[in-house]
Amino acid sequence: MNENRTTIFRLRQRLHETNTVSDRPRSGRPRCTTQRQDRNLVRNHMNNRFLSASASSRQTKGRNNQRISANTVRERLSTSGKRARRPYIGPILTQRHRHQRTLWAQEHAA
């Protein structure tokens, strides 16, 4: 089985004691959102890519109707491989502007 003997022994012992080999509950702070809420957060951000984490936290209620923080939203998105983004705020550049900027940068880089 390519596993250590003690690992197999502990799994057998846990199966005998609890009738399952899944992990036991650990101590720590309980999560403020359910897995379903986490999936909904990710889906909302996929539908609206420029939704900020703080705006999403204001829209979403956690367990027991409590508010969740923007950092919680960022964490949930991060675990799914996504990021909360905001739209670019800056000058709108035409093709000519881009070309001029590139020329200037090449001229001053060397």
Beta strands, then each sheet from edge to edge (+ up, - down):
end
